[in-house]
């Protein structure tokens, strides 16, 4: 009975619609592909296209998408994990949640150094200072002199310490660091000790005075750029004030008047002999007087110029004077006929004269913007004419460690400091000082030079040679600086300003005294390191 009822119910249902021909073709093609895949899985160890993990059946009633694809549900075979042969130290920390069920990782190709992760910069092997320089440096398009470029390269190599071939970041581990017990602390201690020793030697502080050490009144100081009324001898500082010459003793601080000229005349130049006993004085009356300072006595008066004598310089027993007429006279102070040579070259007043340390060459500068180099064996014919300044050249100075290097400074319309090779006449470098240059002096110990300036800055400037970077400025004068002189010990300079003051600047302290005041022995450094640790 039940069977008959089921037949009646089945007859009442509408028969299924016939499948479309294109659907039958798609189902047939899919079944054939799956059968081939299953056959290949059973017959061969390798299944093409990774289909060995698929198991499916397709019937005519399997749903088919409008694009012709059969919607089949696949079953994946379970994965079989590869056994781990060697444990690997992972640089990533597991979270506490997954700590109970850790997954074994495939062994790496290379054994990693403990404590060093891949692609993470190692700070111990990275030069952070040099990396910051590489990231922040800017390429300058300005023309740089060869001397300055050479200095930059030498400075970079000294500071970088072979870091020029390194990258900005380092991913390597230093080979000298061992993770053994106690070895790491020893490496840190030794490296810290070495760095502290080198940093101490390299960073000895350079102390420059903020103000002048001494300020002396200089009433009646003639405000004239072209004369030289200041010079520092072995025991006294001589300065011409009006028609008188005064001596100041830096040891005792005493001041005395040496001589006085007529009321209508004035002192236009002073110069000490090398022994510090004799002082030559040039005046506006075209005379040159020679004085014995110890005896406070005038020895002789030498004439020959037609106008004031603006500059004087000594070379052993020879005294050279430059006049307003442009002539240069050589006086042998031992002979009655003192004038042994006359050189006529400059068209205007001679305002600068300077001998080399060995006394072989003489440099002269004039108001005609010309610098000449003379040989002592033939002082009437110049061996070099140095042209390039656009104003009077009063400041002259020979380099004490390079005998053929001459530094010159120009006046208001020039405002430059130039360096010359006196042997070839070539201008090696030119620096814009931005103010009138009235004096130049070298310091051998620091390889620096100090210059005095007039309008508009009215200060002294210390430069590092050969980079010509400013080390510092000494300010205090209220008017232009007319003259400058350095003491025989090369530690202090004196400046005479149109504000009628003399200022003493202790700007070149000996390095030995600096080292003694800041000396730390290796034992004290070791004790400091041990205290820190």
Secondary structure as UniProt FT lines:
FT   HELIX           2..12
FT   HELIX           21..43
FT   HELIX           48..50
FT   TURN            52..53
FT   TURN            60..61
FT   TURN            66..67
FT   HELIX           96..98
FT   TURN            114..115
FT   TURN            118..119
FT   HELIX           123..125
FT   HELIX           128..136
FT   HELIX           146..160
FT   TURN            164..165
FT   TURN            175..176
FT   TURN            181..182
FT   HELIX           183..202
FT   STRAND          214..217
FT   TURN            219..220
FT   TURN            225..226
FT   STRAND          230..232
FT   STRAND          237..241
FT   TURN            242..243
FT   STRAND          244..248
FT   TURN            250..252
FT   STRAND          255..260
FT   TURN            263..264
FT   STRAND          267..272
FT   TURN            274..275
FT   STRAND          278..283
FT   TURN            284..285
FT   STRAND          288..292
FT   TURN            293..296
FT   STRAND          297..302
FT   STRAND          309..315
FT   TURN            316..317
FT   STRAND          318..323
FT   TURN            324..325
FT   STRAND          327..332
FT   TURN            333..334
FT   STRAND          339..344
FT   STRAND          350..355
FT   TURN            357..358
FT   STRAND          361..366
FT   TURN            367..368
FT   STRAND          370..375
FT   TURN            376..377
FT   STRAND          378..387
FT   STRAND          393..398
FT   TURN            403..404
FT   STRAND          405..410
FT   TURN            412..414
FT   STRAND          416..421
FT   TURN            422..425
FT   STRAND          426..432
FT   STRAND          437..443
FT   TURN            444..447
FT   STRAND          448..453
FT   TURN            455..457
FT   STRAND          460..464
FT   TURN            465..468
FT   STRAND          469..474
FT   STRAND          481..486
FT   TURN            488..489
FT   STRAND          492..497
FT   TURN            498..500
FT   STRAND          501..506
FT   HELIX           511..517
FT   HELIX           522..532
//
